[in-house]
């Protein structure tokens, strides 16, 4: 019961956000220039930040997965030998 209500609330907030930020803005980057809506620009930047954060965390995640694998197999990890 909570899932459809939450989905409707998020959809309404997204629609209100898009309506209130529908104005076009000029975006210039190096030699590239375009005009897009402010809401779309914000969503694109949000997604770019999420992707960058994911890739920056990948080394740490892989180290943690290796440590978990080592602990399950009974091998001592670097953290336990320090």
MDTraj code that builds the backbone (N, CA, C; nanometers):
import mdtraj as md
import numpy as np

residues = "UNK UNK UNK UNK UNK UNK UNK UNK UNK UNK UNK UNK UNK UNK UNK UNK UNK UNK UNK UNK UNK UNK UNK UNK UNK UNK UNK UNK UNK UNK UNK UNK UNK UNK UNK UNK UNK UNK UNK UNK UNK UNK UNK UNK UNK UNK UNK UNK UNK UNK UNK UNK UNK UNK UNK UNK UNK UNK UNK UNK UNK UNK UNK UNK UNK UNK UNK UNK UNK UNK UNK UNK UNK UNK UNK UNK UNK UNK UNK UNK UNK UNK".split()
xyz = np.array([
    [0.0814, -0.1198, 0.0000],
    [0.0000, 0.0000, 0.0000],
    [0.0856, 0.1259, 0.0000],
    [0.2013, 0.1233, 0.0693],
    [0.2869, 0.2407, 0.0780],
    [0.3582, 0.2688, -0.0541],
    [0.3898, 0.1648, -0.1306],
    [0.4641, 0.1826, -0.2555],
    [0.3899, 0.2700, -0.3566],
    [0.2627, 0.2447, -0.3896],
    [0.1938, 0.3316, -0.4861],
    [0.1805, 0.4760, -0.4371],
    [0.1589, 0.4952, -0.3093],
    [0.1459, 0.6305, -0.2543],
    [0.2792, 0.7044, -0.2674],
    [0.3880, 0.6385, -0.2325],
    [0.5199, 0.6992, -0.2442],
    [0.5527, 0.7308, -0.3900],
    [0.5180, 0.6415, -0.4808],
    [0.5417, 0.6634, -0.6235],
    [0.4644, 0.7845, -0.6735],
    [0.3407, 0.7986, -0.6313],
    [0.2585, 0.9132, -0.6722],
    [0.3172, 1.0434, -0.6164],
    [0.3616, 1.0414, -0.4910],
    [0.4202, 1.1610, -0.4306],
    [0.5474, 1.2024, -0.5054],
    [0.6339, 1.1071, -0.5351],
    [0.7577, 1.1378, -0.6081],
    [0.7258, 1.1908, -0.7482],
    [0.6270, 1.1327, -0.8155],
    [0.5886, 1.1784, -0.9486],
    [0.5338, 1.3208, -0.9442],
    [0.4522, 1.3519, -0.8451],
    [0.3960, 1.4868, -0.8326],
    [0.5074, 1.5878, -0.8065],
    [0.6018, 1.5539, -0.7185],
    [0.7138, 1.6432, -0.6898],
    [0.7980, 1.6644, -0.8160],
    [0.8213, 1.5579, -0.8933],
    [0.8994, 1.5693, -1.0165],
    [0.8292, 1.6588, -1.1184],
    [0.6987, 1.6455, -1.1309],
    [0.6232, 1.7289, -1.2243],
    [0.6262, 1.8749, -1.1802],
    [0.6063, 1.9002, -1.0511],
    [0.6130, 2.0378, -1.0003],
    [0.7515, 2.0984, -1.0226],
    [0.8547, 2.0195, -1.0001],
    [0.9918, 2.0654, -1.0230],
    [1.0120, 2.1031, -1.1693],
    [0.9668, 2.0175, -1.2598],
    [0.9828, 2.0437, -1.4028],
    [0.9049, 2.1677, -1.4460],
    [0.7846, 2.1857, -1.3937],
    [0.7033, 2.3023, -1.4295],
    [0.7685, 2.4311, -1.3798],
    [0.8194, 2.4293, -1.2567],
    [0.8771, 2.5501, -1.1985],
    [1.0140, 2.5836, -1.2566],
    [1.0802, 2.4864, -1.3192],
    [1.2138, 2.5091, -1.3751],
    [1.2157, 2.4855, -1.5255],
    [1.1113, 2.5280, -1.5933],
    [1.0999, 2.5036, -1.7374],
    [1.1720, 2.6082, -1.8212],
    [1.2180, 2.7145, -1.7604],
    [1.2854, 2.8198, -1.8365],
    [1.4114, 2.7665, -1.9037],
    [1.4385, 2.8159, -2.0233],
    [1.5565, 2.7732, -2.0973],
    [1.6785, 2.8498, -2.0488],
    [1.7902, 2.7804, -2.0425],
    [1.9171, 2.8427, -2.0061],
    [2.0200, 2.8086, -2.1133],
    [2.1147, 2.8985, -2.1338],
    [2.2236, 2.8727, -2.2280],
    [2.3370, 2.8042, -2.1548],
    [2.3868, 2.6976, -2.2128],
    [2.4971, 2.6226, -2.1545],
    [2.6134, 2.6290, -2.2520],
    [2.7281, 2.6774, -2.2029],
    [2.8484, 2.6830, -2.2857],
    [2.9567, 2.6022, -2.2179],
    [3.0217, 2.5151, -2.2954],
    [3.1322, 2.4340, -2.2452],
    [3.2348, 2.4215, -2.3560],
    [3.3519, 2.4779, -2.3333],
    [3.4588, 2.4833, -2.4335],
    [3.4049, 2.5443, -2.5626],
    [3.3999, 2.4696, -2.6706],
    [3.3504, 2.5224, -2.7976],
    [3.2044, 2.4873, -2.8219],
    [3.1430, 2.4185, -2.7297],
    [3.0067, 2.3676, -2.7448],
    [2.9093, 2.4626, -2.6758],
    [2.7955, 2.4880, -2.7390],
    [2.6940, 2.5760, -2.6798],
    [2.5559, 2.5236, -2.7155],
    [2.4643, 2.5225, -2.6175],
    [2.3280, 2.4779, -2.6416],
    [2.2333, 2.5495, -2.5462],
    [2.1064, 2.5344, -2.5722],
    [2.0029, 2.5922, -2.4867],
    [1.9077, 2.4801, -2.4466],
    [1.8975, 2.4542, -2.3143],
    [1.8087, 2.3484, -2.2645],
    [1.7335, 2.4002, -2.1430],
    [1.6322, 2.3261, -2.1017],
    [1.5555, 2.3690, -1.9849],
    [1.6388, 2.3521, -1.8580],
    [1.6119, 2.4369, -1.7617],
    [1.6854, 2.4347, -1.6361],
    [1.6664, 2.3007, -1.5639],
    [1.5443, 2.2464, -1.5675],
    [1.5166, 2.1189, -1.5007],
    [1.5986, 2.0064, -1.5627],
    [1.6061, 2.0035, -1.6958],
    [1.6835, 1.8993, -1.7634],
    [1.8312, 1.9120, -1.7301],
    [1.8813, 2.0333, -1.7252],
    [2.0213, 2.0559, -1.6892],
    [2.0503, 2.0048, -1.5484],
    [1.9608, 2.0324, -1.4554],
    [1.9804, 1.9868, -1.3173],
    [1.9801, 1.8342, -1.3108],
    [1.8887, 1.7695, -1.3821],
    [1.8823, 1.6233, -1.3826],
    [2.0085, 1.5640, -1.4450],
    [2.0561, 1.6226, -1.5536],
    [2.1784, 1.5734, -1.6184],
    [2.2972, 1.5860, -1.5236],
    [2.3093, 1.6984, -1.4553],
    [2.4200, 1.7178, -1.3615],
    [2.4092, 1.6228, -1.2413],
    [2.2870, 1.5972, -1.1957],
    [2.2665, 1.5013, -1.0871],
    [2.3142, 1.3621, -1.1295],
    [2.2745, 1.3199, -1.2486],
    [2.3167, 1.1890, -1.2987],
    [2.4674, 1.1826, -1.3193],
    [2.5269, 1.2903, -1.3705],
    [2.6723, 1.2938, -1.3890],
    [2.7439, 1.2809, -1.2542],
    [2.6940, 1.3470, -1.1532],
    [2.7528, 1.3363, -1.0198],
    [2.7389, 1.1973, -0.9603],
    [2.6239, 1.1348, -0.9835],
    [2.6036, 0.9984, -0.9330],
    [2.6981, 0.9010, -1.0017],
    [2.7159, 0.9154, -1.1318],
    [2.8056, 0.8271, -1.2067],
    [2.9503, 0.8490, -1.1628],
    [2.9902, 0.9759, -1.1471],
    [3.1265, 1.0053, -1.1019],
    [3.1506, 0.9487, -0.9618],
    [3.0551, 0.9643, -0.8726],
    [3.0682, 0.9092, -0.7378],
    [3.0797, 0.7582, -0.7379],
    [3.0037, 0.6931, -0.8238],
    [3.0096, 0.5475, -0.8345],
    [3.1494, 0.5028, -0.8776],
    [3.2021, 0.5668, -0.9830],
    [3.3340, 0.5269, -1.0322],
    [3.4451, 0.5610, -0.9338],
    [3.4298, 0.6681, -0.8575],
    [3.5309, 0.7017, -0.7575],
    [3.5291, 0.6049, -0.6396],
    [3.4151, 0.5406, -0.6129],
    [3.4045, 0.4457, -0.5023],
    [3.4419, 0.3033, -0.5420],
    [3.4549, 0.2754, -0.6722],
    [3.4811, 0.1388, -0.7176],
    [3.6067, 0.0762, -0.6570],
    [3.7217, 0.1463, -0.6473],
    [3.8391, 0.0831, -0.5855],
    [3.8129, 0.0398, -0.4409],
    [3.7461, 0.1239, -0.3645],
    [3.7163, 0.0902, -0.2250],
    [3.6218, -0.0292, -0.2177],
    [3.5217, -0.0318, -0.3035],
    [3.4260, -0.1425, -0.3044],
    [3.4958, -0.2731, -0.3401],
    [3.5860, -0.2691, -0.4394],
    [3.6547, -0.3925, -0.4777],
    [3.7474, -0.4401, -0.3659],
    [3.8132, -0.3463, -0.2941],
    [3.8961, -0.3872, -0.1798],
    [3.8111, -0.4512, -0.0709],
    [3.6931, -0.3946, -0.0454],
    [3.6055, -0.4496, 0.0574],
    [3.5541, -0.5879, 0.0175],
    [3.5203, -0.6058, -0.1102],
    [3.4752, -0.7366, -0.1569],
    [3.5859, -0.8401, -0.1425],
    [3.7110, -0.8002, -0.1753],
    [3.8232, -0.8930, -0.1606],
    [3.8441, -0.9284, -0.0145],
    [3.8329, -0.8308, 0.0736],
    [3.8499, -0.8569, 0.2164],
    [3.7406, -0.9505, 0.2674],
    [3.6180, -0.9309, 0.2241],
    [3.5080, -1.0195, 0.2638],
    [3.5346, -1.1606, 0.2133],
    [3.5810, -1.1712, 0.0889],
    [3.6120, -1.3022, 0.0322],
    [3.7230, -1.3707, 0.1109],
    [3.8273, -1.2921, 0.1466],
    [3.9368, -1.3487, 0.2250],
    [3.8895, -1.3938, 0.3628],
    [3.8033, -1.3157, 0.4252],
    [3.7534, -1.3528, 0.5577],
    [3.6682, -1.4790, 0.5512],
    [3.5886, -1.4922, 0.4459],
    [3.5069, -1.6131, 0.4316],
    [3.5915, -1.7365, 0.4071],
    [3.7041, -1.7196, 0.3365],
    [3.7892, -1.8350, 0.3063],
    [3.8876, -1.8643, 0.4190],
    [3.8947, -1.7776, 0.5193],
    [3.9812, -1.8011, 0.6347],
    [4.1181, -1.7379, 0.6221],
    [4.1449, -1.6643, 0.5154],
    [4.2739, -1.5980, 0.5000],
    [4.2754, -1.4723, 0.5864],
    [4.3887, -1.4412, 0.6489],
    [4.3956, -1.3163, 0.7257],
    [4.3994, -1.1972, 0.6306],
    [4.3306, -1.0917, 0.6692],
    [4.3300, -0.9708, 0.5877],
    [4.4365, -0.8741, 0.6374],
    [4.4646, -0.7708, 0.5589],
    [4.5634, -0.6706, 0.5996],
    [4.5180, -0.5983, 0.7258],
    [4.3878, -0.5739, 0.7368],
    [4.3342, -0.5012, 0.8516],
    [4.3557, -0.5792, 0.9813],
    [4.3470, -0.7115, 0.9757],
    [4.3613, -0.7907, 1.0982],
    [4.5074, -0.8137, 1.1352],
    [4.6019, -0.7945, 1.0404],
    [4.7432, -0.8155, 1.0714],
    [4.8103, -0.6888, 1.1219],
    [4.7454, -0.5759, 1.1131],
    [4.8037, -0.4487, 1.1571],
    [4.7850, -0.4315, 1.3048],
])
top = md.Topology()
chain = top.add_chain()
for i, resn in enumerate(residues, 1):
    res = top.add_residue(resn, chain, resSeq=i)
    for name in ("N", "CA", "C"):
        top.add_atom(name, md.element.get_by_symbol(name[0]), res)
traj = md.Trajectory(xyz[None], top)
